[in-house]
């Protein structure tokens, strides 16, 4: 540094020079200073430390030694800013060209480096003028540098803002320490296992483009600055546009520096879809980095995300030629085709994925297959399966042989003449067991997310026996009938639409319909006993016994009416109408896709009326509506309905016991040998016991009381919810009202 030079090398003081000598010396010094070096009379300020990166990035301040003529001093002082800006820009280009700052910063630095090269050419020309032109004065030098001063100032301002965002300038540090939001950002970054400080400090990619765009908007009244900033934006956006085109047209991300607006979680792979209970692959594998979205993409960022996501799925299925380079796509933001490129790519990607799902992988046929198995639609095969597997399903859930059940199901599904035999996807149906009862499972979800909200299947899956609430009974003794659930293997990419989250909703509805079917079977079995056994068919001489029988028959008929009407409501008035609505929307999307394929010769595809995300949302809405209208998302309805069904189940299972006690209570039958009608009574139990009738009456009263009371509470709750939330419950109330009096029973 000049201040450290020995005294023998120090120049003569300025006040000892003539005015012309002063001007010549200052011009020569300025040309050195413009190149970033100290002159004899113009030197760095004492506080400047050239070995400190922050000082170099801020640019050196210069001071003129005393003794210079005031007029020359003012002119020279006004030109020193240009030297400061040049030095700062050289350091900026050096720092921002490092690998961690990303391709956009590298492109920006290349553009600035080109402008600085033009600046150096100007310096060479000015030096030539100084050496050869006697009339070259300080004033002429000032005039020649005016436009360049303005250019360097604009470049310096952009660089300064980027450095501030990078927290690389001293003046920004205090602001950061007081920024409470930064603390939250650091915590969030730590949760994501990232280097929080690195993530916070680096301004790259979309953030750089946003700064330049914002600067361009503020300088729109300055034509020279606008032209300069437009050039910077154009050059800096080229690598970003290359990444954008790769994403839009190939569904791939080439973003080694994590500066693109789309973030890819490579740890989330399609192989995990079979165990993905949170829709991670679709929802989290690709997400938008909202804090680095360039303003030019702010309005279409969702389309950009979806276009790449859709195309990525198609690409993984071999439907995109990734070796084909994108040649006709715009390469800069100021290209007039920029938005058309995004919209066209979005329409093409959506069309490609819809075609892949609806046509190539026959999604509608898959959904109809799911309906057959999970909603027991035309389920002759399933009724037969329950019949031949009754002995296994009666066991406690821990004793059930799942392999045996799977073999029985395979036999049934391959039986000629059944609906399932013609189903090409029957091999994908699997038998499984869930050791948590349906009601406890549902209550765990409803209590976790709140009453009356849409079912969160992910929560349902995470609801394990370890976290189970025992308020509705113990799950240790549930049987195979209560634990039986079907599973379904869905191949990629259909697993995006029928994901594990969605499949759990199907399973919830299946278990509920199965419980109603099983209860109906038990009550019909009870009716069979009432019709065949001597103890029920015999007309007793005791009128009290005959009255008791009528009450049993009436209660059984009321229970059967309740179950049958509830089953009919769930299938015919909830699932089927909602299914038809869903399929009509799906078919509309399929017809639109066919028409779009016919118009494939258009240069710019029209905007799709139906998108894959809308199709997926329609599917989820259909299942959510079915769950809600089948009373599976309201805790009060769940509890009351569970109590009514438990009462019916206990009554049906108690029928054999009632038959034994009835034989002992009837004086006409007591003392007789067991009949050949299939009575299970033993000889010892046939002795006449008049006290049995009082016990039977007490038991029956308890059943009648519990059934009537719980049914009334259920209907009151349904009436209230029909008036406030779900009007479809009105129809169910009308149907269940017949169970209060026993009207409409098919079995007298």
C-alpha positions in Angstrom: 0.0 0.0 0.0 1.2 3.5 -0.8 1.0 4.6 2.8 3.6 2.0 3.7 6.1 3.1 1.0 9.4 4.6 2.2 9.8 8.3 2.3 12.2 8.3 -0.6 9.4 7.1 -2.9 6.8 9.6 -1.8 5.9 12.2 -4.5 6.3 16.0 -4.3 3.4 17.7 -2.4 0.6 18.9 -4.7 0.9 22.5 -3.4 4.4 22.6 -4.8 3.1 21.8 -8.3 1.7 24.2 -10.9 -2.0 23.9 -11.9 -1.2 22.2 -15.2 1.2 19.8 -13.4 -1.4 19.0 -10.8 -4.0 18.2 -13.5 -1.6 16.0 -15.4 -0.7 14.1 -12.2 -4.3 13.7 -11.1 -5.3 12.4 -14.6 -2.6 9.8 -14.5 -3.5 8.8 -10.9 -7.2 8.5 -11.9 -6.4 6.1 -14.7 -4.6 3.9 -12.1 -7.4 4.3 -9.6 -10.0 3.3 -12.3 -8.1 0.0 -12.6 -8.3 -0.6 -8.8 -4.8 0.6 -7.9 -3.6 3.5 -5.8 -2.0 6.4 -7.4 0.7 8.8 -6.1 -1.8 11.4 -4.9 -5.0 9.3 -4.7 -4.9 6.5 -2.2 -7.1 4.2 -0.2 -8.6 5.5 3.0 -6.9 4.3 6.1 -9.8 2.1 7.2 -9.7 0.0 4.0 -8.3 -3.5 4.4 -7.7 -5.1 1.1 -7.2 -8.6 2.6 -10.8 -8.6 4.1 -13.4 -10.0 1.7 -16.2 -7.7 3.1 -14.1 -4.6 2.5 -13.3 -5.7 -1.1 -17.0 -6.5 -1.8 -18.1 -3.1 -0.4 -15.4 -1.4 -2.6 -12.5 0.7 -1.5 -13.0 4.4 -0.6 -10.3 6.8 -1.9 -8.9 10.0 -0.6 -6.9 12.7 -2.4 -3.8 14.1 -0.7 -4.1 17.7 0.4 -2.9 20.6 -1.7 -4.9 20.0 -4.9 -6.6 23.0 -6.5 -10.3 23.1 -5.4 -11.7 23.0 -8.9 -9.6 20.0 -9.8 -10.4 18.4 -6.5 -14.2 18.5 -7.1 -13.9 17.0 -10.5 -11.6 14.3 -9.4 -13.7 13.5 -6.3 -16.8 13.1 -8.4 -15.1 10.4 -10.5 -13.8 8.3 -7.6 -17.1 6.5 -7.1 -16.6 4.8 -10.4 -13.3 3.3 -9.2 -15.1 2.1 -6.0 -17.8 0.4 -8.0 -15.4 -1.2 -10.4 -13.3 -2.7 -7.6 -16.4 -3.9 -5.8 -17.7 -5.5 -9.0 -14.5 -7.4 -9.6 -14.6 -8.8 -6.2 -18.3 -9.6 -6.6 -17.7 -11.5 -9.8 -14.8 -13.4 -8.1 -17.0 -14.4 -5.1 -20.3 -15.1 -6.8 -18.6 -17.4 -9.4 -18.0 -20.0 -6.7 -19.8 -23.3 -7.1 -22.2 -22.9 -4.2 -23.8 -19.8 -5.6 -25.4 -21.7 -8.5 -25.8 -21.4 -12.3 -27.9 -18.2 -12.3 -25.2 -16.3 -10.3 -22.6 -17.7 -12.7 -24.5 -16.5 -15.7 -25.0 -13.1 -14.1 -21.2 -12.9 -13.3 -20.5 -13.8 -16.9 -22.7 -10.9 -18.1 -21.0 -8.5 -15.7 -17.5 -9.8 -16.7 -18.3 -9.0 -20.3 -19.4 -5.4 -19.4 -16.2 -5.0 -17.3 -14.2 -6.1 -20.3 -15.8 -3.2 -22.2 -14.9 -1.0 -19.3 -11.2 -2.0 -19.6 -11.3 -1.3 -23.3 -12.5 2.2 -22.4 -9.6 2.6 -19.9 -7.1 1.7 -22.7 -8.6 4.3 -25.0 -8.5 7.0 -22.3 -4.9 6.1 -21.6 -4.1 6.5 -25.3 -5.8 9.9 -25.3 -3.8 11.0 -22.3 -0.5 10.0 -23.9 -1.2 11.4 -27.4 -3.7 14.2 -27.1 -2.3 17.5 -25.5 -5.8 18.8 -25.2 -7.0 15.9 -23.0 -8.0 17.6 -19.7 -9.6 16.4 -16.5 -13.0 17.8 -17.7 -12.7 15.8 -20.9 -11.9 12.7 -18.9 -15.0 13.4 -16.8 -17.2 13.7 -19.9 -15.9 10.4 -21.3 -16.6 8.5 -18.1 -20.2 9.8 -17.5 -22.1 6.9 -19.3 -19.8 4.3 -17.8 -20.2 5.7 -14.3 -23.9 5.3 -14.6 -23.5 1.7 -15.9 -21.2 0.7 -13.1 -23.5 2.3 -10.5 -26.4 0.2 -11.7 -24.3 -3.0 -11.7 -23.0 -2.1 -8.2 -26.5 -1.6 -6.9 -27.6 -5.0 -8.2 -24.5 -6.6 -6.7 -25.0 -4.8 -3.5 -28.6 -6.1 -3.1 -27.5 -9.7 -3.8 -24.7 -9.4 -1.3 -27.1 -8.1 1.3 -29.4 -11.0 0.7 -26.3 -13.3 1.1 -25.6 -11.5 4.5 -22.1 -10.8 3.2 -22.0 -7.1 4.0 -21.4 -5.7 7.5 -24.4 -3.4 7.5 -26.9 -6.3 7.1 -25.7 -8.3 10.1 -27.4 -6.2 12.8 -30.7 -6.5 11.0 -30.4 -10.3 10.9 -29.7 -10.6 14.6 -33.0 -8.8 15.3 -35.0 -10.8 12.8 -37.2 -13.2 14.7 -38.4 -14.7 11.6 -34.9 -15.9 10.8 -34.9 -17.8 14.0 -38.0 -19.6 12.9 -36.4 -20.3 9.5 -33.4 -21.8 11.2 -35.5 -24.1 13.4 -37.5 -25.2 10.3 -34.3 -25.9 8.4 -32.9 -27.9 11.3 -36.0 -30.0 11.3 -35.4 -30.8 7.7 -31.8 -31.8 8.5 -30.2 -29.0 6.5 -27.4 -26.8 7.1 -29.4 -23.9 8.4 -26.8 -21.2 8.1 -25.9 -22.2 4.6 -29.5 -22.3 3.6 -30.1 -18.8 5.1 -27.2 -17.0 3.5 -27.1 -18.1 -0.1 -29.1 -15.9 -2.5 -29.3 -17.8 -5.8 -31.6 -18.9 -8.6 -35.0 -17.4 -8.4 -34.0 -15.0 -5.7 -31.4 -13.4 -7.9 -33.9 -13.1 -10.8 -36.4 -11.6 -8.4 -33.9 -8.9 -7.3 -33.0 -8.0 -10.8 -36.7 -7.9 -11.9 -37.6 -5.7 -8.9 -34.7 -3.3 -9.7 -35.8 -3.2 -13.4 -39.3 -2.2 -12.4 -38.0 0.6 -10.1 -35.7 1.9 -12.9 -38.2 1.8 -15.7 -38.0 5.6 -16.0 -34.3 5.5 -16.8 -33.9 4.1 -20.4 -30.2 3.4 -20.1 -30.6 1.6 -16.8 -33.6 -0.4 -18.1 -31.6 -1.6 -21.2 -28.7 -2.6 -18.9 -30.9 -4.5 -16.4 -32.9 -6.1 -19.1 -29.7 -7.5 -20.6 -28.6 -8.8 -17.1 -32.0 -10.4 -16.6 -31.9 -12.0 -20.0 -28.4 -13.5 -19.5 -29.0 -14.5 -15.9 -32.3 -16.3 -16.8 -30.8 -18.6 -19.4 -29.7 -21.4 -17.1 -32.9 -21.0 -15.2 -34.9 -21.4 -18.4 -32.9 -24.4 -19.3 -33.9 -26.0 -16.0 -37.5 -24.9 -16.5 -37.7 -26.4 -20.0 -36.2 -29.7 -18.8 -38.9 -29.8 -16.1 -41.8 -28.8 -18.4 -40.9 -31.0 -21.4 -39.1 -34.0 -19.8 -40.3 -34.0 -16.2 -36.7 -34.0 -15.0 -34.8 -31.7 -12.7 -31.1 -30.8 -13.3 -30.5 -28.6 -10.3 -27.2 -29.4 -8.6 -27.2 -26.1 -6.7 -30.9 -26.2 -5.5 -31.9 -22.9 -7.1 -34.9 -24.0 -9.2 -38.4 -23.2 -7.9 -39.2 -26.9 -7.8 -37.7 -28.9 -5.0 -37.2 -32.7 -5.4 -37.0 -35.1 -2.4 -35.1 -37.9 -3.9 -35.5 -40.0 -0.8 -39.2 -40.4 -1.6 -39.3 -43.1 -4.3 -42.2 -44.8 -6.1 -41.2 -48.1 -4.5 -42.5 -46.8 -1.2 -46.0 -46.3 -2.6 -47.2 -49.6 -1.2 -46.3 -48.5 2.3 -47.0 -44.8 1.8 -49.9 -43.9 4.1 -49.5 -40.1 3.8 -49.4 -39.7 0.0 -45.8 -38.6 0.3 -44.9 -39.5 -3.2 -47.5 -37.3 -4.8 -47.6 -34.5 -2.2 -44.0 -34.2 -1.0 -41.7 -35.6 -3.7 -42.0 -32.4 -5.7 -42.9 -29.1 -4.0 -42.6 -25.4 -4.8 -39.9 -23.3 -3.0 -42.2 -20.3 -2.6 -39.4 -18.0 -1.3 -37.3 -18.3 -4.5 -40.0 -18.1 -7.2 -39.2 -15.5 -9.8 -41.9 -12.9 -10.4 -42.3 -14.1 -14.0 -43.4 -17.5 -12.7 -45.4 -16.4 -9.7 -48.8 -16.5 -11.5 -48.1 -19.9 -13.1 -46.0 -21.7 -10.4 -48.8 -24.2 -9.7 -49.0 -25.1 -13.4 -45.3 -25.4 -13.6 -45.3 -27.8 -10.6 -48.2 -29.9 -12.0 -46.8 -30.0 -15.5 -43.5 -31.5 -14.3 -45.2 -33.8 -11.8 -47.6 -35.2 -14.4 -44.8 -35.6 -17.0 -42.5 -37.2 -14.4 -45.0 -39.9 -13.9 -45.4 -40.4 -17.6 -41.6 -40.4 -18.0 -41.2 -43.1 -15.3 -43.6 -45.2 -17.3 -41.5 -44.8 -20.4 -43.8 -42.3 -22.1 -41.3 -39.5 -22.6 -38.2 -39.5 -24.8 -35.7 -37.9 -22.6 -33.0 -38.1 -25.2 -34.9 -35.6 -27.4 -33.6 -32.1 -26.7 -35.9 -29.1 -26.4 -35.1 -26.8 -29.3 -38.1 -24.6 -30.0 -38.8 -23.6 -26.4 -38.0 -20.0 -25.3 -34.6 -19.5 -23.6 -35.2 -16.2 -21.7 -38.0 -14.6 -19.7 -38.5 -11.8 -22.2 -39.4 -14.1 -25.0 -43.0 -13.4 -26.0 -43.7 -17.2 -26.1 -42.7 -17.6 -22.5 -46.3 -18.0 -21.0 -47.5 -20.0 -24.0 -44.6 -22.4 -23.4 -45.7 -23.0 -19.7 -49.4 -23.3 -20.6 -48.7 -25.6 -23.6 -46.5 -27.9 -21.5 -49.1 -28.0 -18.7 -51.8 -29.0 -21.2 -49.6 -31.6 -22.8 -48.5 -33.1 -19.5 -52.0 -33.3 -18.2 -53.2 -34.8 -21.4 -50.4 -37.4 -21.4 -51.0 -38.5 -17.8 -54.8 -38.6 -18.3 -54.3 -40.8 -21.4 -51.9 -43.0 -19.5 -54.3 -43.4 -16.5 -57.6 -43.7 -18.4 -56.6 -45.5 -21.5 -53.3 -47.3 -21.1 -53.9 -48.4 -17.5 -57.7 -48.5 -17.7 -58.4 -46.6 -14.5 -62.3 -46.8 -14.8 -62.1 -50.6 -14.9 -59.8 -50.6 -11.9 -62.3 -48.5 -10.0 -65.2 -50.8 -10.9 -63.1 -53.7 -9.7 -62.6 -51.9 -6.4 -66.3 -51.3 -6.1 -67.1 -55.0 -6.6 -64.8 -56.1 -3.8 -64.9 -53.3 -1.2 -68.5 -52.2 -1.6 -69.8 -55.7 -2.1 -71.4 -54.8 -5.4 -73.0 -57.9 -7.0 -71.2 -59.8 -4.3 -72.5 -63.3 -4.9 -68.9 -64.5 -4.7 -68.3 -62.8 -1.3 -71.4 -64.4 0.3 -70.1 -67.8 -0.8 -66.7 -66.9 0.6 -68.2 -66.0 4.0 -70.2 -69.3 4.0 -67.2 -71.5 3.4 -64.8 -69.6 5.7 -67.3 -69.3 8.6 -65.4 -71.9 10.7 -62.2 -69.9 10.4 -63.7 -66.4 10.8 -65.4 -67.4 14.0 -62.1 -67.8 15.7 -60.4 -65.0 17.7 -58.4 -62.8 15.3 -55.0 -64.0 16.6 -56.0 -67.6 15.7 -57.2 -67.0 12.2 -55.2 -68.6 9.4 -54.8 -65.9 6.8 -53.2 -68.2 4.3 -56.2 -70.5 4.4 -58.6 -67.6 4.0 -56.6 -66.4 1.0 -56.8 -69.8 -0.6 -60.6 -69.9 0.0 -61.0 -66.4 -1.6 -58.9 -67.5 -4.6 -61.2 -70.5 -5.1 -64.3 -68.3 -4.9 -62.9 -65.6 -7.3 -62.0 -68.2 -9.9 -65.4 -70.0 -9.7 -67.0 -69.9 -13.1 -70.2 -67.8 -13.5 -69.4 -65.3 -10.8 -68.8 -61.6 -11.4 -65.3 -61.9 -10.1 -64.4 -64.7 -12.6 -64.5 -62.2 -15.4 -62.5 -59.6 -13.5 -58.9 -59.3 -15.0 -57.7 -57.8 -11.7 -58.9 -60.5 -9.3 -55.4 -61.6 -8.6 -54.7 -58.2 -6.9 -57.3 -58.9 -4.1 -55.7 -60.0 -0.8 -57.1 -61.0 2.5 -55.8 -59.3 5.6 -56.7 -58.9 9.3 -56.9 -55.7 11.3 -56.7 -56.4 15.1 -58.4 -53.1 15.9 -62.1 -53.0 15.8 -63.7 -50.8 13.2 -65.4 -48.5 15.8 -62.2 -48.0 17.9 -60.2 -47.4 14.7 -62.7 -44.7 13.5 -63.0 -43.1 17.0 -59.2 -42.8 17.1 -59.2 -40.9 13.9 -62.3 -38.7 14.7 -60.8 -37.8 18.1 -57.5 -36.9 16.5 -58.7 -34.6 13.8 -61.9 -33.4 15.3 -65.6 -34.3 14.9 -67.3 -34.0 11.5 -64.1 -33.4 9.5 -63.2 -35.4 6.5 -61.5 -38.7 7.3 -57.7 -38.5 7.5 -56.8 -42.0 6.4 -53.2 -41.4 7.2 -54.1 -40.8 10.8 -56.3 -43.9 10.6 -53.3 -46.0 9.6 -51.1 -44.6 12.3 -53.8 -45.5 14.9 -52.2 -48.6 16.3 -53.2 -50.8 19.3 -50.6 -49.0 21.4 -52.5 -45.7 21.0 -55.9 -47.2 21.1 -58.6 -45.8 23.4 -60.5 -48.6 25.2 -63.6 -46.5 25.7 -65.6 -48.6 23.3 -64.5 -52.0 24.4 -61.5 -54.2 24.3 -60.2 -55.4 20.9 -58.4 -58.5 22.3 -61.5 -60.7 21.8 -62.6 -59.6 18.4 -63.3 -62.4 15.9 -62.2 -62.9 12.4 -65.5 -61.6 11.1 -64.9 -58.3 12.9 -61.2 -58.1 11.8 -61.5 -59.2 8.2 -60.4 -56.6 5.7 -59.5 -56.8 2.0 -56.3 -55.4 0.5 -55.7 -54.5 -3.1 -52.4 -54.3 -5.0 -52.4 -51.3 -7.3 -49.6 -50.9 -9.8 -47.8 -47.6 -10.6 -49.0 -45.1 -11.8 -52.6 -46.0 -10.7 -51.3 -46.1 -7.2 -51.2 -42.3 -7.4 -55.0 -42.2 -7.7 -55.7 -45.3 -5.6 -53.0 -44.6 -3.0 -52.7 -46.2 0.4 -54.6 -43.3 1.9 -57.4 -43.8 -0.5 -57.4 -47.6 -0.1 -57.8 -47.2 3.7 -61.1 -45.3 3.0 -62.2 -48.2 0.9 -61.3 -50.6 3.7 -63.2 -48.5 6.3 -66.4 -48.7 4.2 -65.8 -52.4 3.5 -65.6 -53.2 7.1 -68.7 -51.3 7.9 -70.7 -52.9 5.2 -69.3 -56.3 6.2 -70.3 -55.8 9.8 -73.9 -55.0 8.7 -74.0 -58.1 6.4 -72.6 -60.3 9.1 -75.2 -59.0 11.6 -78.0 -59.5 9.1 -76.7 -63.1 8.7 -76.8 -63.6 12.5 -80.3 -62.3 12.9 -81.5 -64.4 10.0 -79.9 -67.4 11.7 -81.8 -66.5 14.8 -85.0 -66.4 12.8 -84.1 -69.9 11.5 -83.9 -71.2 15.0 -87.2 -69.5 15.9 -88.8 -71.3 12.9 -87.4 -74.8 13.3 -86.8 -75.6 17.0 -89.7 -77.3 18.9 -89.3 -74.9 21.9 -90.3 -72.0 19.6 -92.8 -73.8 17.3 -94.8 -75.4 20.1 -97.8 -73.4 21.4 -97.5 -73.5 25.1 -100.4 -73.8 27.5 -98.9 -71.0 29.5 -100.1 -67.6 27.9 -97.2 -65.8 29.5 -94.7 -67.9 27.5 -96.6 -67.2 24.2 -96.6 -63.5 25.0 -92.8 -63.7 25.7 -92.2 -65.5 22.4 -94.1 -62.8 20.5 -92.0 -60.1 22.2 -88.8 -62.0 21.2 -90.0 -62.3 17.6 -91.0 -58.7 17.4 -87.6 -57.5 18.8 -85.7 -59.8 16.4 -87.8 -58.4 13.5 -87.2 -54.8 14.6 -83.5 -55.5 14.8 -83.5 -57.1 11.4 -85.4 -54.2 9.9 -82.9 -51.8 11.5 -79.9 -53.6 9.9 -81.5 -54.2 6.5 -82.7 -50.6 6.2 -79.3 -49.3 7.3 -77.6 -51.6 4.8 -79.9 -50.5 2.0 -79.4 -46.8 2.9 -75.6 -47.1 2.8 -75.5 -49.0 -0.5 -78.5 -47.7 -2.5 -78.8 -44.2 -1.2 -75.2 -43.2 -0.4 -72.6 -45.3 -2.2 -74.4 -45.9 -5.5 -75.6 -42.3 -6.2 -72.2 -40.8 -5.3 -70.5 -43.5 -7.4 -72.6 -42.6 -10.4 -71.7 -38.9 -10.0 -68.1 -39.7 -9.6 -68.0 -42.0 -12.7 -69.9 -39.4 -14.8 -67.2 -36.8 -14.0 -64.5 -39.5 -14.8 -66.2 -40.4 -18.1 -66.4 -36.7 -19.0 -62.6 -36.4 -18.5 -62.1 -39.5 -20.6 -64.3 -38.1 -23.5 -62.5 -34.8 -23.3 -59.1 -36.6 -23.5 -60.3 -38.5 -26.6 -61.3 -35.3 -28.2 -58.0 -33.6 -27.3 -56.1 -36.5 -28.8 -58.0 -35.9 -32.0 -56.8 -32.3 -32.0 -53.2 -33.1 -31.3 -52.1 -31.3 -34.5 -52.7 -27.9 -33.0 -49.5 -26.0 -32.4 -50.5 -24.7 -29.0 -52.7 -27.1 -27.0 -55.8 -25.6 -25.5 -56.2 -25.5 -21.7 -57.6 -28.7 -20.3 -61.0 -28.6 -18.7 -60.2 -31.6 -16.5 -56.9 -32.2 -14.8 -55.4 -35.2 -13.0 -55.4 -33.4 -9.7 -59.2 -32.7 -10.1 -59.7 -36.4 -10.9 -57.8 -37.4 -7.7 -59.8 -34.8 -5.7 -63.1 -36.1 -7.1 -62.1 -39.6 -6.0 -61.2 -38.4 -2.5 -64.4 -36.3 -2.3 -66.5 -39.4 -3.3 -65.0 -41.5 -0.6 -65.2 -38.7 2.0 -68.9 -38.1 1.2 -69.6 -41.9 1.5 -67.8 -42.0 4.9 -69.7 -39.0 6.2 -73.1 -40.1 5.0 -72.6 -43.6 6.3 -72.1 -42.0 9.7 -68.4 -42.9 10.0 -67.0 -39.5 10.7 -69.1 -38.3 13.6 -68.1 -39.4 17.0 -71.6 -39.3 18.5 -73.1 -41.3 15.6 -70.3 -43.8 15.8 -70.9 -44.4 19.5 -74.6 -44.7 19.3 -74.6 -46.8 16.2 -72.0 -49.1 17.7 -74.2 -49.6 20.8 -77.3 -50.4 18.7 -75.3 -52.9 16.6 -73.7 -54.5 19.7 -77.1 -55.0 21.2 -78.3 -56.7 18.1 -75.2 -58.9 17.9 -75.5 -60.0 21.5 -79.2 -60.8 21.1 -78.5 -62.8 18.0 -75.7 -64.7 19.7 -77.9 -65.3 22.7 -80.6 -67.1 20.7 -79.3 -70.6 21.5 -79.2 -69.8 25.2 -82.8 -68.5 25.0 -83.9 -71.8 23.4 -82.5 -73.8 26.2 -84.0 -71.6 28.9 -87.4 -71.6 27.1 -87.5 -75.4 27.1 -87.0 -75.4 30.8 -89.5 -72.7 31.4 -92.3 -74.4 29.4 -94.2 -77.0 31.5 -95.4 -78.7 28.3 -91.8 -79.4 27.1 -90.0 -79.9 30.4 -89.0 -83.4 31.1 -89.1 -84.4 27.4 -86.1 -85.7 25.6 -84.3 -83.4 23.2 -86.2 -83.1 19.9 -84.7 -84.1 16.6 -85.2 -80.6 15.3 -81.7 -79.7 16.2 -82.1 -78.5 19.8 -78.9 -78.2 21.6 -80.5 -78.7 25.0 -79.2 -81.6 27.1 -81.4 -84.0 29.1 -80.4 -82.4 32.4 -81.6 -79.0 31.3 -85.1 -80.1 30.4 -86.3 -80.3 34.0 -89.1 -77.8 34.6 -88.1 -74.6 36.4 -90.9 -72.0 36.7 -88.3 -69.3 37.8 -86.7 -69.5 34.4 -89.6 -67.5 32.9 -89.0 -64.6 35.2 -85.3 -64.6 34.3 -86.2 -64.8 30.6 -88.5 -61.9 31.0 -85.9 -59.8 32.7 -83.3 -60.6 30.0 -85.8 -59.7 27.3 -86.8 -56.5 29.0 -83.1 -55.5 29.2 -82.6 -56.1 25.4 -85.8 -54.3 24.5 -84.9 -51.3 26.7 -81.4 -51.1 25.4 -82.4 -51.4 21.7 -85.2 -48.9 21.9 -83.3 -46.4 24.0 -80.2 -46.5 21.7 -82.3 -46.4 18.6 -84.1 -43.3 19.8 -80.9 -41.6 20.6 -79.5 -42.5 17.2 -82.6 -41.1 15.4 -82.6 -37.9 17.5 -78.9 -37.4 16.5 -79.7 -38.1 12.9 -82.6 -35.7 12.9 -80.4 -33.0 14.4 -77.6 -33.5 11.9 -80.1 -33.7 9.0 -81.3 -30.2 9.9 -77.8 -28.8 10.4 -75.3 -30.6 8.2 -76.2 -33.7 6.2 -79.7 -33.6 4.8 -79.4 -37.2 3.4 -79.9 -38.4 7.0 -83.6 -37.5 6.7 -84.2 -40.5 4.4 -82.4 -42.8 6.9 -84.6 -41.5 9.8 -87.7 -42.3 7.8 -86.4 -45.8 7.1 -85.3 -46.5 10.7 -88.6 -45.3 12.1 -90.1 -48.6 11.0 -87.7 -50.4 13.4 -89.2 -48.5 16.3 -92.5 -50.3 15.9 -91.4 -53.4 14.0 -93.4 -52.4 10.8 -92.1 -53.5 7.4 -90.4 -56.6 8.7 -89.8 -59.4 6.2 -89.8 -62.0 8.9 -92.7 -62.3 11.2 
